[in-house]
Every structure is written in structure tokens, then in C-alpha cells.
Amino acid sequence: MKIYVVVPAYNEAKYLGKFLDKLRNVTSNVIVVDDGSTDKTYEITKGRKVICLSHMTNLGKGSALKTGCDYAFSKMGADAVIIMDGDDQHDPHDLIHFTKELGRGAEIVLGVRTMDAKMPLMRLLGNKSISILINLLFGSYIADIPSGFKGMTKHAYETLRWQSSGYDVETEIAVRIAKSKLPFVEVPISTVYHGKENGFNLLDAGEILLKLPYWLWR
């Protein structure tokens, strides 16, 4: 299969260079979408032999993902894409789990982080609560909905095509997976948190509650 890795990046100059150097050791099919960064994200990307797309202004993670995925499928002839975050929290060596499952015929492959003491408590509680809620509403339990490490075929992308422009895109994707009844495979991934406490938490889960009715009927 022809698979491209799509990396949305907004003001990730601190970690992006290190991450791309490791990623390029695993695959040369890399598309970075600089989402209107105001730091040196674009310059760092341009110097590393990857496809670099750029938004003039910050449009949000959901929009950056669509830009990268659309380009991979329409311009590069990709059969599938694998989405990774650009903050060096994901290990490129875990790509093998995704490519193996996609090669076996999986339409969607979702990365699942270890829910242990290494994950910040508020993030852990937020993750679990939204997974339980989606399961109650749609009868489909997705273990790590906010995970930004996932893969999908062109057919799955066209089925799931989301409207969210921001970080709520991960939850909309999960809702669309559950509603469409598309089969998915979950694979374990390793994660480094860099001591950061930002990310999906209970507050984000509360905001998602307000959007669920909208996604429910779309």
C-alpha cells in the first residue's frame, strides 16, 4: 500500500525538528501541515525533505488534518494515511503496527496509549469519561478517543470526513466511526508527555457534551 504520514503542526518548533528526524528514518512519505504558526515551525519543516503545506492563518487541527489528508489522497495517490502529532509524543517505530494492520485490510487503525500513572490524571479521567459516553450513545467502545495517532484508508476517510476545525476533531471522528459502524482495529502505542499538562481533560469532555447532540443528528 502507498501510505503517507500526515502531521498537523501549530507552533511546534520546540519538538518538531527532533520528531521529523526520527520519522524520516522510518518513512520518506511525510506531509506536514503548518497551521499558521507564528514561530519557526515552517522553517524547521522546510529543511527536512518532507512535503510542507502551509495555512496562512491558524485554522485548527481538524482543518490541518483535512488539508493533509486531501493532499495525500488527491495529489499523491495514497491508499491510506497515518496521522501523527508533531510534538514528539509519538514514537515513529510504532508505525509498523499501523502499516501491518492496514496491509491486512483494516479500514481504520487507532492508537491506544497506556492508561497508567504516566498519563496526567485529568487527561486520564477525560479520556475514560468520553469513551464511556460514546459507548453508551452508540454501542461502540473506543479506548483512547483523544489519541492523535490513527490510520485510515481512502474509503474510510471519505466515509468519516469530519467538519470540526479544532481539537474536537478527534471526538467527531470517534462519533462518525461509531455511527457508520466501520470496523476498526486498536493497537498499542508508546507516548512521551514531556511534562506537559495540556491536552484532553475533564473540561474538554464537558465541552464535547455540548456538541454531541449536533454530531448525533448529522
C-alpha positions as CSV (number, residue, x, y, z in Angstrom):
1,M,0.0,0.0,0.0
2,K,1.0,3.6,-0.6
3,I,0.8,5.2,2.8
4,Y,1.5,8.8,3.8
5,V,2.0,10.2,7.3
6,V,0.2,13.4,7.9
7,V,1.5,15.7,10.7
8,P,-0.5,18.8,11.7
9,A,1.7,21.4,13.4
10,Y,1.0,24.6,15.1
11,N,3.8,26.4,16.9
12,E,5.7,23.1,17.4
13,A,9.2,24.5,16.8
14,K,10.4,23.1,20.1
15,Y,9.8,19.5,19.3
16,L,9.0,19.2,15.6
17,G,12.6,19.0,14.2
18,K,13.6,16.2,16.6
19,F,10.4,14.3,15.7
20,L,10.7,14.7,12.0
21,D,14.3,13.5,12.1
22,K,13.2,10.3,13.8
23,L,10.2,10.0,11.5
24,R,12.3,10.3,8.3
25,N,14.4,7.3,9.5
26,V,11.2,5.2,9.2
27,T,9.4,6.6,6.2
28,S,10.0,9.2,3.5
29,N,6.3,9.7,2.8
30,V,5.6,12.6,5.2
31,I,3.3,15.6,4.8
32,V,3.5,18.3,7.4
33,V,0.7,21.0,7.6
34,D,1.9,24.1,9.2
35,D,-1.3,25.6,10.6
36,G,-0.4,29.3,10.5
37,S,2.4,29.0,13.1
38,T,4.0,32.2,14.4
39,D,7.3,30.5,15.5
40,K,9.8,28.7,13.3
41,T,7.7,25.6,12.6
42,Y,7.6,26.3,8.8
43,E,11.4,26.9,8.6
44,I,12.1,23.7,10.6
45,T,9.8,21.7,8.3
46,K,11.2,23.1,5.0
47,G,14.7,21.9,5.9
48,R,13.9,18.3,6.4
49,K,12.9,16.8,3.0
50,V,9.2,16.4,3.7
51,I,6.2,17.8,1.9
52,C,5.3,21.0,3.6
53,L,1.8,22.6,3.3
54,S,1.0,25.8,5.0
55,H,-2.1,27.7,6.1
56,M,-1.8,31.5,6.1
57,T,-3.6,31.7,9.4
58,N,-4.4,29.2,12.2
59,L,-7.4,27.3,11.2
60,G,-7.3,24.5,13.8
61,K,-6.2,20.9,14.0
62,G,-9.3,19.5,12.2
63,S,-8.7,21.8,9.2
64,A,-5.0,21.0,9.1
65,L,-5.7,17.3,9.1
66,K,-8.2,17.7,6.2
67,T,-5.6,19.7,4.2
68,G,-3.0,17.0,4.7
69,C,-5.3,14.0,4.0
70,D,-6.9,15.6,0.9
71,Y,-3.4,16.3,-0.5
72,A,-2.2,12.7,0.3
73,F,-5.2,11.1,-1.5
74,S,-5.8,13.6,-4.4
75,K,-2.2,14.6,-5.2
76,M,0.0,11.8,-4.0
77,G,-2.3,8.9,-4.8
78,A,-2.2,7.5,-1.3
79,D,-4.1,4.3,-0.4
80,A,-4.1,5.2,3.2
81,V,-2.9,7.9,5.7
82,I,-1.5,7.7,9.2
83,I,-2.0,10.8,11.3
84,M,0.6,11.7,14.0
85,D,1.0,14.7,16.2
86,G,4.1,16.9,15.7
87,D,5.0,17.4,19.4
88,D,7.3,14.3,19.6
89,Q,4.9,12.4,21.8
90,H,4.5,9.6,19.3
91,D,7.2,7.0,18.5
92,P,7.7,6.6,14.8
93,H,8.7,3.0,15.4
94,D,5.0,2.3,16.3
95,L,4.1,2.9,12.6
96,I,4.8,-0.7,12.0
97,H,1.6,-1.6,13.9
98,F,-0.4,0.6,11.7
99,T,1.1,-0.4,8.4
100,K,0.7,-4.1,9.3
101,E,-3.0,-3.8,10.1
102,L,-3.7,-1.6,7.1
103,G,-1.9,-4.1,4.9
104,R,-4.1,-6.9,6.3
105,G,-7.2,-5.0,5.2
106,A,-8.1,-2.9,8.2
107,E,-10.0,0.3,7.2
108,I,-9.3,2.2,10.5
109,V,-6.4,1.7,12.9
110,L,-6.5,3.6,16.2
111,G,-3.5,4.1,18.5
112,V,-4.2,3.4,22.2
113,R,-1.9,4.8,24.9
114,T,-1.3,3.0,28.2
115,M,-3.7,4.4,30.8
116,D,-1.3,4.4,33.8
117,A,0.3,6.7,36.2
118,K,2.4,8.3,33.5
119,M,-0.7,9.9,32.0
120,P,-1.8,13.1,33.8
121,L,-4.8,12.4,36.0
122,M,-7.1,14.9,34.4
123,R,-6.3,13.7,31.0
124,L,-6.9,10.1,32.1
125,L,-10.3,11.0,33.6
126,G,-11.3,12.9,30.5
127,N,-10.3,10.1,28.2
128,K,-12.2,7.5,30.1
129,S,-15.4,9.6,30.5
130,I,-15.7,10.4,26.8
131,S,-15.1,6.7,25.8
132,I,-17.8,5.6,28.2
133,L,-20.2,8.2,26.9
134,I,-19.7,7.3,23.2
135,N,-20.2,3.7,24.1
136,L,-23.5,4.4,25.9
137,L,-24.8,6.5,22.9
138,F,-23.6,4.4,20.0
139,G,-22.7,1.0,21.4
140,S,-19.1,1.2,20.3
141,Y,-16.2,1.5,22.8
142,I,-13.2,3.3,21.6
143,A,-10.5,3.1,24.2
144,D,-8.5,6.3,23.5
145,I,-10.6,8.8,21.6
146,P,-8.3,11.8,22.0
147,S,-5.3,9.9,20.7
148,G,-3.9,11.8,17.7
149,F,-2.2,8.6,16.3
150,K,-4.5,6.9,13.9
151,G,-4.6,5.5,10.4
152,M,-7.3,5.1,7.7
153,T,-7.8,4.1,4.2
154,K,-9.1,6.4,1.5
155,H,-12.6,4.8,1.7
156,A,-12.7,5.3,5.5
157,Y,-11.6,8.9,5.1
158,E,-14.3,9.6,2.6
159,T,-16.9,8.0,5.0
160,L,-15.7,9.8,8.1
161,R,-14.9,13.1,6.5
162,W,-15.3,15.5,9.5
163,Q,-16.4,19.1,9.8
164,S,-14.7,20.1,13.1
165,S,-11.9,22.5,12.6
166,G,-10.3,22.4,16.1
167,Y,-9.2,19.8,18.6
168,D,-12.7,18.4,18.9
169,V,-11.9,16.6,15.6
170,E,-10.8,13.5,17.5
171,T,-14.1,13.1,19.1
172,E,-16.1,13.8,15.9
173,I,-14.0,11.1,14.2
174,A,-14.9,8.7,17.0
175,V,-18.6,9.6,16.7
176,R,-18.5,9.1,13.0
177,I,-16.8,5.7,13.4
178,A,-19.4,4.6,15.8
179,K,-22.3,5.8,13.7
180,S,-21.0,4.4,10.5
181,K,-20.3,1.0,12.1
182,L,-17.0,0.9,10.2
183,P,-14.8,-1.8,11.8
184,F,-11.6,-0.6,13.4
185,V,-8.5,-2.1,15.0
186,E,-6.8,-0.8,18.1
187,V,-3.0,-1.0,18.5
188,P,-0.8,-0.1,21.5
189,I,1.4,3.0,21.2
190,S,4.0,4.5,23.4
191,T,3.8,8.1,24.5
192,V,6.1,10.7,26.0
193,Y,4.3,13.6,27.7
194,H,7.3,16.0,28.1
195,G,5.9,17.0,31.4
196,K,3.1,18.9,29.7
197,E,-0.3,19.0,31.4
198,N,-2.2,20.4,28.4
199,G,-4.3,18.1,26.4
200,F,-7.8,16.5,26.6
201,N,-9.2,16.7,30.1
202,L,-12.5,16.8,32.0
203,L,-13.1,20.4,30.9
204,D,-12.8,19.3,27.3
205,A,-15.1,16.4,27.9
206,G,-17.7,18.8,29.2
207,E,-17.4,20.9,26.1
208,I,-17.8,17.8,24.0
209,L,-21.1,17.1,25.7
210,L,-22.5,20.3,24.3
211,K,-21.5,19.2,20.7
212,L,-22.7,15.6,20.8
213,P,-26.3,16.4,20.0
214,Y,-25.1,18.2,16.9
215,W,-23.0,15.3,15.8
216,L,-25.7,12.8,16.8
217,W,-28.1,14.0,14.1
218,R,-25.6,14.9,11.4
